[in-house]
Amino acid sequence: MQADGPRACRFGRRWYFNNESWHPSVPPFGEMKCILCWCVSGQTHCQRQECPPAACSSPAKRDNPCCTKCR
């Protein structure tokens, strides 16, 4: 038996449409801005943002709170 259309995904207490993306919210931490999740045919996929390694001795988080950069 086939489904009538693309299936939605449930993450926590929320439902997301097929191809919709979001930053997950994880209690008690809140929204995880460095992680992106998306719905693909009823399956949730999540991935942490990949950051290039900083090439200095004391990197700082600027512009992007998920990745460090040299000053």
All heavy atoms as a GROMACS GRO file, in nm:
protein
  561
    1MET      N    1   0.084  -0.119   0.000
    1MET     CA    2   0.000   0.000   0.000
    1MET      C    3   0.088   0.125   0.000
    1MET      O    4   0.180   0.136   0.079
    1MET     CB    5  -0.087  -0.002   0.125
    1MET     CG    6  -0.188   0.105   0.130
    1MET     SD    7  -0.305   0.066   0.261
    1MET     CE    8  -0.342   0.229   0.313
    2GLN      N    9   0.061   0.219  -0.089
    2GLN     CA   10   0.141   0.340  -0.099
    2GLN      C   11   0.071   0.457  -0.030
    2GLN      O   12  -0.052   0.464  -0.027
    2GLN     CB   13   0.164   0.377  -0.245
    2GLN     CG   14   0.262   0.286  -0.314
    2GLN     CD   15   0.289   0.335  -0.454
    2GLN    OE1   16   0.200   0.384  -0.521
    2GLN    NE2   17   0.412   0.322  -0.498
    3ALA      N   18   0.152   0.550   0.021
    3ALA     CA   19   0.098   0.671   0.081
    3ALA      C   20   0.051   0.765  -0.028
    3ALA      O   21   0.098   0.759  -0.141
    3ALA     CB   22   0.203   0.737   0.168
    4ASP      N   23  -0.042   0.853   0.004
    4ASP     CA   24  -0.095   0.948  -0.093
    4ASP      C   25   0.004   1.058  -0.129
    4ASP      O   26  -0.005   1.119  -0.233
    4ASP     CB   27  -0.223   1.012  -0.040
    4ASP     CG   28  -0.336   0.910  -0.031
    4ASP    OD1   29  -0.332   0.811  -0.105
    4ASP    OD2   30  -0.427   0.930   0.051
    5GLY      N   31   0.099   1.087  -0.041
    5GLY     CA   32   0.195   1.194  -0.068
    5GLY      C   33   0.310   1.185   0.029
    5GLY      O   34   0.320   1.090   0.107
    6PRO      N   35   0.401   1.284   0.024
    6PRO     CA   36   0.516   1.283   0.116
    6PRO      C   37   0.470   1.286   0.262
    6PRO      O   38   0.374   1.356   0.295
    6PRO     CB   39   0.593   1.409   0.080
    6PRO     CG   40   0.536   1.458  -0.048
    6PRO     CD   41   0.400   1.400  -0.062
    7ARG      N   42   0.538   1.211   0.344
    7ARG     CA   43   0.501   1.203   0.484
    7ARG      C   44   0.571   1.311   0.564
    7ARG      O   45   0.681   1.352   0.534
    7ARG     CB   46   0.538   1.065   0.537
    7ARG     CG   47   0.455   0.957   0.472
    7ARG     CD   48   0.489   0.816   0.513
    7ARG     NE   49   0.569   0.805   0.633
    7ARG     CZ   50   0.656   0.708   0.654
    7ARG    NH1   51   0.674   0.616   0.563
    7ARG    NH2   52   0.723   0.700   0.766
    8ALA      N   53   0.505   1.355   0.670
    8ALA     CA   54   0.560   1.454   0.761
    8ALA      C   55   0.645   1.383   0.867
    8ALA      O   56   0.641   1.261   0.880
    8ALA     CB   57   0.448   1.534   0.826
    9CYS      N   58   0.721   1.461   0.943
    9CYS     CA   59   0.807   1.407   1.049
    9CYS      C   60   0.764   1.465   1.183
    9CYS      O   61   0.727   1.582   1.192
    9CYS     CB   62   0.953   1.449   1.026
    9CYS     SG   63   1.024   1.387   0.874
   10ARG      N   64   0.772   1.385   1.285
   10ARG     CA   65   0.745   1.434   1.420
   10ARG      C   66   0.878   1.443   1.494
   10ARG      O   67   0.956   1.347   1.496
   10ARG     CB   68   0.652   1.340   1.493
   10ARG     CG   69   0.616   1.392   1.630
   10ARG     CD   70   0.513   1.308   1.697
   10ARG     NE   71   0.480   1.369   1.825
   10ARG     CZ   72   0.400   1.316   1.913
   10ARG    NH1   73   0.344   1.200   1.887
   10ARG    NH2   74   0.376   1.377   2.026
   11PHE      N   75   0.903   1.558   1.554
   11PHE     CA   76   1.023   1.579   1.635
   11PHE      C   77   0.977   1.644   1.764
   11PHE      O   78   0.927   1.757   1.763
   11PHE     CB   79   1.125   1.667   1.562
   11PHE     CG   80   1.258   1.674   1.632
   11PHE    CD1   81   1.356   1.581   1.603
   11PHE    CD2   82   1.283   1.771   1.727
   11PHE    CE1   83   1.478   1.586   1.667
   11PHE    CE2   84   1.405   1.776   1.792
   11PHE     CZ   85   1.502   1.684   1.762
   12GLY      N   86   0.993   1.572   1.874
   12GLY     CA   87   0.939   1.621   2.000
   12GLY      C   88   0.788   1.624   1.991
   12GLY      O   89   0.725   1.527   1.953
   13ARG      N   90   0.730   1.739   2.019
   13ARG     CA   91   0.585   1.754   2.014
   13ARG      C   92   0.537   1.821   1.885
   13ARG      O   93   0.419   1.847   1.869
   13ARG     CB   94   0.536   1.836   2.133
   13ARG     CG   95   0.560   1.766   2.263
   13ARG     CD   96   0.508   1.848   2.377
   13ARG     NE   97   0.532   1.778   2.502
   13ARG     CZ   98   0.492   1.821   2.619
   13ARG    NH1   99   0.427   1.935   2.628
   13ARG    NH2  100   0.517   1.752   2.727
   14ARG      N  101   0.628   1.851   1.794
   14ARG     CA  102   0.592   1.922   1.671
   14ARG      C  103   0.600   1.831   1.549
   14ARG      O  104   0.677   1.736   1.545
   14ARG     CB  105   0.687   2.040   1.649
   14ARG     CG  106   0.666   2.148   1.753
   14ARG     CD  107   0.711   2.283   1.710
   14ARG     NE  108   0.663   2.317   1.576
   14ARG     CZ  109   0.724   2.404   1.498
   14ARG    NH1  110   0.831   2.466   1.538
   14ARG    NH2  111   0.676   2.432   1.380
   15TRP      N  112   0.520   1.865   1.450
   15TRP     CA  113   0.522   1.798   1.320
   15TRP      C  114   0.584   1.893   1.218
   15TRP      O  115   0.561   2.014   1.222
   15TRP     CB  116   0.381   1.761   1.277
   15TRP     CG  117   0.328   1.643   1.352
   15TRP    CD1  118   0.254   1.645   1.466
   15TRP    CD2  119   0.345   1.506   1.317
   15TRP    NE1  120   0.225   1.517   1.506
   15TRP    CE2  121   0.280   1.429   1.415
   15TRP    CE3  122   0.410   1.440   1.213
   15TRP    CZ2  123   0.276   1.290   1.413
   15TRP    CZ3  124   0.406   1.301   1.210
   15TRP    CH2  125   0.340   1.228   1.308
   16TYR      N  126   0.661   1.837   1.126
   16TYR     CA  127   0.726   1.915   1.021
   16TYR      C  128   0.691   1.854   0.886
   16TYR      O  129   0.686   1.732   0.871
   16TYR     CB  130   0.878   1.918   1.039
   16TYR     CG  131   0.919   1.986   1.168
   16TYR    CD1  132   0.934   1.915   1.286
   16TYR    CD2  133   0.938   2.124   1.171
   16TYR    CE1  134   0.969   1.978   1.404
   16TYR    CE2  135   0.974   2.188   1.288
   16TYR     CZ  136   0.988   2.113   1.404
   16TYR     OH  137   1.022   2.177   1.522
   17PHE      N  138   0.670   1.940   0.786
   17PHE     CA  139   0.638   1.894   0.652
   17PHE      C  140   0.761   1.833   0.585
   17PHE      O  141   0.874   1.862   0.622
   17PHE     CB  142   0.588   2.010   0.565
   17PHE     CG  143   0.456   2.066   0.610
   17PHE    CD1  144   0.450   2.191   0.668
   17PHE    CD2  145   0.340   1.993   0.594
   17PHE    CE1  146   0.329   2.243   0.709
   17PHE    CE2  147   0.218   2.044   0.636
   17PHE     CZ  148   0.213   2.170   0.694
   18ASN      N  149   0.737   1.752   0.484
   18ASN     CA  150   0.845   1.696   0.404
   18ASN      C  151   0.928   1.811   0.346
   18ASN      O  152   0.873   1.910   0.298
   18ASN     CB  153   0.788   1.609   0.292
   18ASN     CG  154   0.895   1.533   0.219
   18ASN    OD1  155   0.980   1.470   0.281
   18ASN    ND2  156   0.892   1.537   0.088
   19ASN      N  157   1.059   1.801   0.352
   19ASN     CA  158   1.157   1.900   0.304
   19ASN      C  159   1.166   2.023   0.393
   19ASN      O  160   1.240   2.116   0.360
   19ASN     CB  161   1.131   1.942   0.159
   19ASN     CG  162   1.152   1.827   0.063
   19ASN    OD1  163   1.241   1.745   0.083
   19ASN    ND2  164   1.070   1.820  -0.039
   20GLU      N  165   1.096   2.029   0.504
   20GLU     CA  166   1.108   2.142   0.596
   20GLU      C  167   1.231   2.123   0.684
   20GLU      O  168   1.266   2.011   0.720
   20GLU     CB  169   0.983   2.152   0.684
   20GLU     CG  170   0.980   2.273   0.773
   20GLU     CD  171   0.850   2.285   0.851
   20GLU    OE1  172   0.761   2.199   0.838
   20GLU    OE2  173   0.838   2.383   0.926
   21SER      N  174   1.300   2.233   0.717
   21SER     CA  175   1.417   2.224   0.805
   21SER      C  176   1.395   2.312   0.928
   21SER      O  177   1.316   2.406   0.924
   21SER     CB  178   1.544   2.265   0.731
   21SER     OG  179   1.536   2.399   0.688
   22TRP      N  180   1.466   2.279   1.037
   22TRP     CA  181   1.451   2.352   1.162
   22TRP      C  182   1.572   2.328   1.252
   22TRP      O  183   1.650   2.235   1.230
   22TRP     CB  184   1.324   2.309   1.235
   22TRP     CG  185   1.326   2.166   1.283
   22TRP    CD1  186   1.361   2.123   1.408
   22TRP    CD2  187   1.294   2.048   1.210
   22TRP    NE1  188   1.353   1.986   1.417
   22TRP    CE2  189   1.311   1.937   1.295
   22TRP    CE3  190   1.252   2.025   1.079
   22TRP    CZ2  191   1.288   1.807   1.256
   22TRP    CZ3  192   1.230   1.893   1.039
   22TRP    CH2  193   1.248   1.787   1.126
   23HIS      N  194   1.588   2.416   1.351
   23HIS     CA  195   1.687   2.397   1.456
   23HIS      C  196   1.612   2.332   1.572
   23HIS      O  197   1.512   2.387   1.619
   23HIS     CB  198   1.747   2.532   1.501
   23HIS     CG  199   1.827   2.599   1.395
   23HIS    ND1  200   1.952   2.557   1.357
   23HIS    CD2  201   1.799   2.707   1.318
   23HIS    CE1  202   1.998   2.636   1.262
   23HIS    NE2  203   1.906   2.727   1.236
   24PRO      N  204   1.656   2.216   1.617
   24PRO     CA  205   1.582   2.148   1.722
   24PRO      C  206   1.588   2.222   1.855
   24PRO      O  207   1.685   2.292   1.884
   24PRO     CB  208   1.650   2.012   1.732
   24PRO     CG  209   1.789   2.036   1.685
   24PRO     CD  210   1.777   2.142   1.578
   25SER      N  211   1.485   2.206   1.933
   25SER     CA  212   1.480   2.262   2.067
   25SER      C  213   1.487   2.145   2.164
   25SER      O  214   1.406   2.051   2.155
   25SER     CB  215   1.352   2.341   2.088
   25SER     OG  216   1.352   2.400   2.215
   26VAL      N  217   1.586   2.146   2.252
   26VAL     CA  218   1.608   2.035   2.345
   26VAL      C  219   1.603   2.088   2.488
   26VAL      O  220   1.693   2.160   2.530
   26VAL     CB  221   1.745   1.968   2.316
   26VAL    CG1  222   1.769   1.853   2.412
   26VAL    CG2  223   1.753   1.922   2.173
   27PRO      N  224   1.497   2.055   2.563
   27PRO     CA  225   1.491   2.099   2.703
   27PRO      C  226   1.602   2.033   2.782
   27PRO      O  227   1.632   1.917   2.756
   27PRO     CB  228   1.354   2.052   2.750
   27PRO     CG  229   1.277   2.017   2.627
   27PRO     CD  230   1.378   1.983   2.522
   28PRO      N  231   1.666   2.094   2.875
   28PRO     CA  232   1.648   2.231   2.923
   28PRO      C  233   1.739   2.330   2.851
   28PRO      O  234   1.752   2.444   2.894
   28PRO     CB  235   1.687   2.220   3.069
   28PRO     CG  236   1.798   2.120   3.068
   28PRO     CD  237   1.759   2.020   2.960
   29PHE      N  238   1.804   2.290   2.741
   29PHE     CA  239   1.903   2.374   2.674
   29PHE      C  240   1.842   2.477   2.580
   29PHE      O  241   1.903   2.577   2.548
   29PHE     CB  242   2.003   2.288   2.598
   29PHE     CG  243   2.070   2.185   2.683
   29PHE    CD1  244   2.036   2.051   2.672
   29PHE    CD2  245   2.162   2.221   2.778
   29PHE    CE1  246   2.095   1.957   2.752
   29PHE    CE2  247   2.223   2.127   2.859
   29PHE     CZ  248   2.189   1.994   2.846
   30GLY      N  249   1.722   2.452   2.528
   30GLY     CA  250   1.659   2.543   2.433
   30GLY      C  251   1.695   2.509   2.290
   30GLY      O  252   1.734   2.397   2.258
   31GLU      N  253   1.685   2.609   2.203
   31GLU     CA  254   1.711   2.588   2.061
   31GLU      C  255   1.860   2.564   2.036
   31GLU      O  256   1.945   2.638   2.085
   31GLU     CB  257   1.664   2.708   1.980
   31GLU     CG  258   1.672   2.686   1.831
   31GLU     CD  259   1.616   2.802   1.752
   31GLU    OE1  260   1.648   2.918   1.786
   31GLU    OE2  261   1.541   2.777   1.658
   32MET      N  262   1.890   2.461   1.960
   32MET     CA  263   2.027   2.423   1.928
   32MET      C  264   2.063   2.484   1.791
   32MET      O  265   2.042   2.422   1.688
   32MET     CB  266   2.042   2.270   1.925
   32MET     CG  267   1.988   2.201   2.050
   32MET     SD  268   2.073   2.248   2.200
   32MET     CE  269   2.221   2.155   2.186
   33LYS      N  270   2.115   2.608   1.792
   33LYS     CA  271   2.141   2.683   1.668
   33LYS      C  272   2.248   2.620   1.580
   33LYS      O  273   2.254   2.647   1.461
   33LYS     CB  274   2.182   2.826   1.702
   33LYS     CG  275   2.076   2.905   1.771
   33LYS     CD  276   1.994   2.977   1.670
   33LYS     CE  277   1.898   3.073   1.740
   33LYS     NZ  278   1.799   3.122   1.650
   34CYS      N  279   2.335   2.538   1.637
   34CYS     CA  280   2.444   2.478   1.560
   34CYS      C  281   2.405   2.344   1.498
   34CYS      O  282   2.487   2.279   1.434
   34CYS     CB  283   2.567   2.462   1.648
   34CYS     SG  284   2.628   2.619   1.712
   35ILE      N  285   2.281   2.302   1.519
   35ILE     CA  286   2.231   2.176   1.463
   35ILE      C  287   2.114   2.208   1.372
   35ILE      O  288   2.027   2.287   1.407
   35ILE     CB  289   2.189   2.079   1.575
   35ILE    CG1  290   2.311   2.043   1.661
   35ILE    CG2  291   2.125   1.954   1.517
   35ILE    CD1  292   2.279   1.958   1.782
   36LEU      N  293   2.112   2.146   1.256
   36LEU     CA  294   2.002   2.164   1.161
   36LEU      C  295   1.938   2.028   1.136
   36LEU      O  296   2.008   1.930   1.109
   36LEU     CB  297   2.053   2.223   1.029
   36LEU     CG  298   1.945   2.252   0.926
   36LEU    CD1  299   1.852   2.363   0.975
   36LEU    CD2  300   2.009   2.292   0.794
   37CYS      N  301   1.806   2.022   1.147
   37CYS     CA  302   1.732   1.900   1.118
   37CYS      C  303   1.644   1.926   0.997
   37CYS      O  304   1.607   2.039   0.968
   37CYS     CB  305   1.644   1.861   1.237
   37CYS     SG  306   1.735   1.817   1.385
   38TRP      N  307   1.609   1.820   0.925
   38TRP     CA  308   1.519   1.832   0.812
   38TRP      C  309   1.441   1.703   0.797
   38TRP      O  310   1.483   1.597   0.844
   38TRP     CB  311   1.595   1.868   0.684
   38TRP     CG  312   1.697   1.770   0.640
   38TRP    CD1  313   1.683   1.673   0.546
   38TRP    CD2  314   1.833   1.759   0.686
   38TRP    NE1  315   1.799   1.601   0.532
   38TRP    CE2  316   1.892   1.652   0.618
   38TRP    CE3  317   1.908   1.829   0.781
   38TRP    CZ2  318   2.024   1.613   0.641
   38TRP    CZ3  319   2.038   1.789   0.803
   38TRP    CH2  320   2.095   1.683   0.733
   39CYS      N  321   1.326   1.714   0.734
   39CYS     CA  322   1.235   1.602   0.716
   39CYS      C  323   1.246   1.551   0.573
   39CYS      O  324   1.234   1.629   0.478
   39CYS     CB  325   1.092   1.648   0.746
   39CYS     SG  326   0.969   1.519   0.722
   40VAL      N  327   1.269   1.421   0.557
   40VAL     CA  328   1.276   1.359   0.425
   40VAL      C  329   1.186   1.236   0.426
   40VAL      O  330   1.218   1.135   0.490
   40VAL     CB  331   1.421   1.319   0.389
   40VAL    CG1  332   1.425   1.252   0.252
   40VAL    CG2  333   1.514   1.437   0.394
   41SER      N  334   1.072   1.247   0.360
   41SER     CA  335   0.978   1.137   0.346
   41SER      C  336   0.947   1.066   0.478
   41SER      O  337   0.952   0.944   0.487
   41SER     CB  338   1.030   1.036   0.243
   41SER     OG  339   1.047   1.099   0.119
   42GLY      N  340   0.919   1.144   0.580
   42GLY     CA  341   0.880   1.088   0.708
   42GLY      C  342   0.993   1.054   0.802
   42GLY      O  343   0.970   1.008   0.913
   43GLN      N  344   1.117   1.077   0.760
   43GLN     CA  345   1.233   1.048   0.845
   43GLN      C  346   1.306   1.178   0.878
   43GLN      O  347   1.333   1.258   0.788
   43GLN     CB  348   1.328   0.951   0.778
   43GLN     CG  349   1.271   0.813   0.761
   43GLN     CD  350   1.377   0.716   0.711
   43GLN    OE1  351   1.488   0.754   0.676
   43GLN    NE2  352   1.342   0.589   0.708
   44THR      N  353   1.338   1.196   1.006
   44THR     CA  354   1.411   1.314   1.051
   44THR      C  355   1.560   1.288   1.043
   44THR      O  356   1.608   1.184   1.087
   44THR     CB  357   1.372   1.349   1.196
   44THR    OG1  358   1.232   1.376   1.201
   44THR    CG2  359   1.449   1.470   1.245
   45HIS      N  360   1.633   1.383   0.986
   45HIS     CA  361   1.778   1.377   0.978
   45HIS      C  362   1.832   1.504   1.043
   45HIS      O  363   1.780   1.613   1.018
   45HIS     CB  364   1.826   1.372   0.832
   45HIS     CG  365   1.773   1.254   0.757
   45HIS    ND1  366   1.836   1.133   0.758
   45HIS    CD2  367   1.662   1.240   0.682
   45HIS    CE1  368   1.766   1.048   0.685
   45HIS    NE2  369   1.660   1.111   0.637
   46CYS      N  370   1.934   1.492   1.126
   46CYS     CA  371   1.994   1.608   1.192
   46CYS      C  372   2.146   1.603   1.174
   46CYS      O  373   2.205   1.495   1.170
   46CYS     CB  374   1.962   1.610   1.342
   46CYS     SG  375   1.786   1.629   1.378
   47GLN      N  376   2.206   1.721   1.165
   47GLN     CA  377   2.350   1.730   1.149
   47GLN      C  378   2.401   1.856   1.216
   47GLN      O  379   2.342   1.963   1.203
   47GLN     CB  380   2.388   1.732   1.001
   47GLN     CG  381   2.536   1.733   0.977
   47GLN     CD  382   2.568   1.718   0.828
   47GLN    OE1  383   2.482   1.694   0.745
   47GLN    NE2  384   2.694   1.733   0.796
   48ARG      N  385   2.512   1.842   1.288
   48ARG     CA  386   2.578   1.957   1.350
   48ARG      C  387   2.653   2.032   1.241
   48ARG      O  388   2.711   1.972   1.151
   48ARG     CB  389   2.676   1.909   1.458
   48ARG     CG  390   2.753   2.022   1.526
   48ARG     CD  391   2.840   1.970   1.638
   48ARG     NE  392   2.762   1.912   1.745
   48ARG     CZ  393   2.705   1.981   1.844
   48ARG    NH1  394   2.718   2.111   1.849
   48ARG    NH2  395   2.636   1.920   1.937
   49GLN      N  396   2.652   2.165   1.250
   49GLN     CA  397   2.725   2.246   1.153
   49GLN      C  398   2.873   2.214   1.160
   49GLN      O  399   2.931   2.211   1.268
   49GLN     CB  400   2.703   2.395   1.181
   49GLN     CG  401   2.774   2.484   1.084
   49GLN     CD  402   2.747   2.632   1.113
   49GLN    OE1  403   2.658   2.667   1.188
   49GLN    NE2  404   2.827   2.718   1.052
   50GLU      N  405   2.934   2.188   1.046
   50GLU     CA  406   3.077   2.158   1.041
   50GLU      C  407   3.154   2.289   1.028
   50GLU      O  408   3.118   2.375   0.950
   50GLU     CB  409   3.107   2.066   0.924
   50GLU     CG  410   3.047   1.928   0.943
   50GLU     CD  411   3.087   1.832   0.832
   50GLU    OE1  412   3.193   1.853   0.770
   50GLU    OE2  413   3.012   1.737   0.810
   51CYS      N  414   3.260   2.299   1.106
   51CYS     CA  415   3.341   2.421   1.107
   51CYS      C  416   3.485   2.386   1.069
   51CYS      O  417   3.539   2.286   1.114
   51CYS     CB  418   3.342   2.483   1.247
   51CYS     SG  419   3.179   2.527   1.308
   52PRO      N  420   3.547   2.471   0.987
   52PRO     CA  421   3.688   2.449   0.957
   52PRO      C  422   3.772   2.476   1.081
   52PRO      O  423   3.736   2.561   1.163
   52PRO     CB  424   3.718   2.549   0.846
   52PRO     CG  425   3.616   2.656   0.864
   52PRO     CD  426   3.494   2.588   0.921
   53PRO      N  427   3.884   2.408   1.098
   53PRO     CA  428   3.968   2.433   1.215
   53PRO      C  429   4.030   2.572   1.209
   53PRO      O  430   4.067   2.621   1.102
   53PRO     CB  431   4.076   2.324   1.207
   53PRO     CG  432   4.075   2.278   1.065
   53PRO     CD  433   3.938   2.303   1.012
   54ALA      N  434   4.038   2.637   1.324
   54ALA     CA  435   4.099   2.770   1.332
   54ALA      C  436   4.251   2.754   1.331
   54ALA      O  437   4.305   2.668   1.400
   54ALA     CB  438   4.054   2.841   1.458
   55ALA      N  439   4.319   2.836   1.254
   55ALA     CA  440   4.464   2.825   1.238
   55ALA      C  441   4.538   2.928   1.324
   55ALA      O  442   4.634   2.989   1.280
   55ALA     CB  443   4.502   2.841   1.092
   56CYS      N  444   4.493   2.946   1.448
   56CYS     CA  445   4.561   3.038   1.538
   56CYS      C  446   4.557   2.981   1.679
   56CYS      O  447   4.484   2.887   1.707
   56CYS     CB  448   4.497   3.176   1.534
   56CYS     SG  449   4.323   3.178   1.574
   57SER      N  450   4.632   3.040   1.768
   57SER     CA  451   4.643   2.985   1.904
   57SER      C  452   4.526   3.022   1.994
   57SER      O  453   4.495   2.951   2.088
   57SER     CB  454   4.774   3.029   1.969
   57SER     OG  455   4.780   3.170   1.973
   58SER      N  456   4.459   3.134   1.968
   58SER     CA  457   4.346   3.173   2.054
   58SER      C  458   4.228   3.221   1.969
   58SER      O  459   4.203   3.341   1.957
   58SER     CB  460   4.388   3.283   2.152
   58SER     OG  461   4.439   3.394   2.082
   59PRO      N  462   4.154   3.127   1.909
   59PRO     CA  463   4.040   3.164   1.826
   59PRO      C  464   3.924   3.216   1.911
   59PRO      O  465   3.915   3.188   2.030
   59PRO     CB  466   4.002   3.033   1.756
   59PRO     CG  467   4.052   2.927   1.848
   59PRO     CD  468   4.174   2.983   1.914
   60ALA      N  469   3.837   3.295   1.850
   60ALA     CA  470   3.719   3.350   1.917
   60ALA      C  471   3.597   3.325   1.830
   60ALA      O  472   3.608   3.309   1.708
   60ALA     CB  473   3.738   3.499   1.940
   61LYS      N  474   3.480   3.322   1.893
   61LYS     CA  475   3.356   3.304   1.818
   61LYS      C  476   3.306   3.442   1.776
   61LYS      O  477   3.265   3.521   1.858
   61LYS     CB  478   3.252   3.232   1.903
   61LYS     CG  479   3.287   3.088   1.927
   61LYS     CD  480   3.177   3.014   1.997
   61LYS     CE  481   3.218   2.868   2.010
   61LYS     NZ  482   3.116   2.786   2.068
   62ARG      N  483   3.312   3.469   1.645
   62ARG     CA  484   3.265   3.595   1.589
   62ARG      C  485   3.173   3.564   1.473
   62ARG      O  486   3.190   3.465   1.405
   62ARG     CB  487   3.381   3.678   1.537
   62ARG     CG  488   3.478   3.721   1.642
   62ARG     CD  489   3.590   3.806   1.588
   62ARG     NE  490   3.590   3.820   1.443
   62ARG     CZ  491   3.698   3.846   1.372
   62ARG    NH1  492   3.814   3.859   1.429
   62ARG    NH2  493   3.691   3.860   1.242
   63ASP      N  494   3.077   3.648   1.448
   63ASP     CA  495   2.983   3.635   1.336
   63ASP      C  496   2.899   3.507   1.345
   63ASP      O  497   2.779   3.512   1.340
   63ASP     CB  498   3.054   3.640   1.201
   63ASP     CG  499   3.133   3.768   1.180
   63ASP    OD1  500   3.091   3.871   1.235
   63ASP    OD2  501   3.234   3.763   1.111
   64ASN      N  502   2.963   3.394   1.358
   64ASN     CA  503   2.893   3.265   1.364
   64ASN      C  504   2.915   3.206   1.503
   64ASN      O  505   3.026   3.167   1.537
   64ASN     CB  506   2.949   3.173   1.256
   64ASN     CG  507   2.876   3.040   1.252
   64ASN    OD1  508   2.808   3.002   1.346
   64ASN    ND2  509   2.892   2.969   1.142
   65PRO      N  510   2.811   3.196   1.585
   65PRO     CA  511   2.828   3.145   1.722
   65PRO      C  512   2.864   2.996   1.728
   65PRO      O  513   2.901   2.947   1.834
   65PRO     CB  514   2.692   3.171   1.787
   65PRO     CG  515   2.596   3.177   1.673
   65PRO     CD  516   2.673   3.232   1.557
   66CYS      N  517   2.858   2.926   1.617
   66CYS     CA  518   2.887   2.782   1.615
   66CYS      C  519   3.034   2.753   1.584
   66CYS      O  520   3.084   2.647   1.618
   66CYS     CB  521   2.800   2.711   1.512
   66CYS     SG  522   2.624   2.733   1.543
   67CYS      N  523   3.100   2.846   1.518
   67CYS     CA  524   3.239   2.822   1.475
   67CYS      C  525   3.332   2.929   1.529
   67CYS      O  526   3.294   3.045   1.545
   67CYS     CB  527   3.246   2.824   1.322
   67CYS     SG  528   3.147   2.696   1.243
   68THR      N  529   3.456   2.891   1.553
   68THR     CA  530   3.556   2.987   1.599
   68THR      C  531   3.637   3.036   1.479
   68THR      O  532   3.656   2.965   1.382
   68THR     CB  533   3.651   2.924   1.703
   68THR    OG1  534   3.711   2.809   1.646
   68THR    CG2  535   3.576   2.886   1.828
   69LYS      N  536   3.683   3.160   1.490
   69LYS     CA  537   3.767   3.221   1.386
   69LYS      C  538   3.883   3.293   1.453
   69LYS      O  539   3.874   3.332   1.569
   69LYS     CB  540   3.688   3.322   1.303
   69LYS     CG  541   3.585   3.260   1.212
   69LYS     CD  542   3.524   3.367   1.125
   69LYS     CE  543   3.431   3.304   1.025
   69LYS     NZ  544   3.376   3.402   0.933
   70CYS      N  545   3.987   3.313   1.377
   70CYS     CA  546   4.101   3.389   1.430
   70CYS      C  547   4.068   3.537   1.430
   70CYS      O  548   3.995   3.586   1.345
   70CYS     CB  549   4.225   3.363   1.344
   70CYS     SG  550   4.280   3.192   1.354
   71ARG      N  551   4.121   3.608   1.526
   71ARG     CA  552   4.096   3.752   1.539
   71ARG      C  553   4.171   3.831   1.438
   71ARG      O  554   4.272   3.801   1.393
   71ARG     CB  555   4.134   3.800   1.679
   71ARG     CG  556   4.051   3.734   1.783
   71ARG     CD  557   4.097   3.776   1.919
   71ARG     NE  558   4.025   3.693   2.016
   71ARG     CZ  559   4.012   3.723   2.141
   71ARG    NH1  560   4.066   3.830   2.189
   71ARG    NH2  561   3.946   3.645   2.222
   0.00000   0.00000   0.00000
